[in-house]
């Protein structure tokens, strides 16, 4: 693997983590006491997953090419982040982080595609709380992967 590609991925990863941190900060601040704030929280949860997916797409592009079955692209991309590819790269996500992000992925799909879906404040608040309670797991996984990338330079 060329050092230039690793450096580029590290730079992208750090930039994307800044975006993720901004979105997460917004999520932390939103108290969904009104319908508008609930929708805004849902929108930010949607954006947070999109930011992760963009990062995972870049990782996949560098290490394992494209996903062939586009019918399950989003699910497959996330699942690949839990797999160590021997001699290529370690896994990026633990099972715990995967479970949280997969729930966020599922929500994002509903938010994006179910036009008649009514946003239920309790469900959005539950997802927010679960994400925040487990944020350190996701952060640890990203840190470990970045440390591995840096060791290649």
C-alpha positions in Angstrom: 0.0 0.0 0.0 1.4 3.4 -1.0 2.1 5.8 1.8 0.4 8.6 -0.2 -2.9 6.7 -0.2 -2.6 6.1 3.6 -1.8 9.7 4.2 -4.8 10.8 2.0 -7.1 8.5 3.9 -5.8 9.7 7.3 -6.4 13.3 6.2 -9.9 12.5 5.0 -10.6 10.6 8.1 -9.6 13.5 10.3 -11.7 15.9 8.3 -14.7 13.6 8.4 -14.2 13.2 12.2 -14.5 16.9 12.5 -17.8 16.8 10.7 -19.0 13.9 12.8 -18.0 15.9 16.0 -20.0 18.9 14.8 -23.1 16.9 14.0 -22.7 15.0 17.3 -22.4 18.3 19.2 -25.6 19.4 17.6 -27.4 16.2 18.5 -26.3 16.5 22.1 -27.8 20.0 22.3 -31.2 19.2 20.8 -34.0 18.6 23.3 -36.9 17.3 21.2 -39.6 19.1 23.1 -41.5 20.2 20.0 -42.3 18.5 16.7 -39.9 20.8 14.9 -37.0 20.0 17.3 -37.8 16.3 17.0 -37.6 16.5 13.2 -34.3 18.5 13.5 -32.9 15.8 15.8 -34.0 13.1 13.3 -32.3 15.1 10.5 -29.1 15.3 12.4 -29.2 11.6 13.2 -29.6 11.0 9.5 -26.7 13.3 8.7 -24.5 11.6 11.3 -24.9 8.2 9.6 -24.3 9.8 6.2 -21.0 11.1 7.5 -20.0 7.7 8.8 -21.0 6.1 5.5 -18.9 8.5 3.5 -15.9 7.6 5.7 -16.5 3.9 5.3 -16.9 4.3 1.5 -13.4 5.9 1.4 -11.9 3.1 3.5 -13.5 0.5 1.3 -12.2 2.3 -1.8 -8.7 2.2 -0.5 -8.6 -1.4 0.8 -11.2 -3.6 -0.8 -12.6 -2.0 -4.0 -16.3 -1.8 -4.7 -19.3 -3.6 -3.4 -20.9 -5.6 -6.2 -24.4 -6.1 -5.0 -25.9 -2.6 -5.0 -29.2 -3.8 -3.7 -27.7 -4.2 -0.2 -24.9 -1.6 -0.6 -25.5 0.4 2.6 -25.9 -2.7 4.8 -22.9 -4.5 3.1 -20.6 -1.5 3.4 -21.3 -1.2 7.2 -20.9 -5.0 7.6 -17.5 -4.9 5.9 -16.2 -2.5 8.5 -16.6 -5.3 11.1 -14.4 -7.8 9.1 -10.6 -8.1 9.3 -9.2 -8.6 5.9 -6.1 -10.7 6.6 -2.9 -9.1 5.3 -4.9 -6.0 4.1 -6.4 -4.2 7.1 -7.9 -4.8 10.6 -11.6 -4.6 11.3 -12.7 -1.0 11.9 -15.8 -1.6 14.0 -16.4 -3.8 17.0 -19.7 -5.8 17.2 -21.0 -3.2 19.7 -20.2 -0.2 17.5 -21.6 -2.1 14.5 -24.9 -2.7 16.3 -25.3 1.0 17.2 -24.4 2.2 13.7 -26.6 -0.4 12.1 -29.6 0.9 14.1 -28.7 4.4 13.0 -28.4 3.1 9.4 -31.9 1.6 9.6 -33.3 4.8 11.0 -31.6 6.8 8.2 -33.2 4.5 5.6 -36.7 5.1 7.1 -36.1 8.8 7.5 -35.0 9.1 3.9 -37.5 6.8 2.2 -40.7 6.6 4.2 -42.5 9.8 3.3 -45.6 8.9 5.3 -43.6 7.8 8.3 -44.5 9.7 11.4 -41.5 10.6 13.6 -42.2 9.4 17.1 -40.3 11.6 19.6 -39.7 8.8 22.1 -38.1 6.6 19.4 -35.9 9.5 18.3 -34.9 10.3 21.9 -34.2 6.6 22.6 -31.9 6.4 19.5 -30.1 9.7 20.6 -29.6 8.4 24.1 -28.3 5.0 22.9 -25.9 6.7 20.6 -24.6 9.0 23.2 -24.3 6.3 25.9 -22.2 4.2 23.5 -20.3 6.9 21.7 -17.0 6.0 23.4 -17.1 2.6 21.8 -17.3 4.1 18.3 -14.7 6.7 19.1 -12.3 4.0 20.4 -12.8 1.9 17.2 -12.0 4.9 15.0 -9.0 5.8 17.1 -7.6 2.2 16.9 -8.0 2.2 13.1 -6.3 5.6 12.8 -3.5 4.4 15.0 -3.1 1.4 12.7 -3.0 3.6 9.6 -0.4 5.8 11.2 1.8 2.8 12.0 1.9 2.1 8.2 3.6 5.5 7.5 
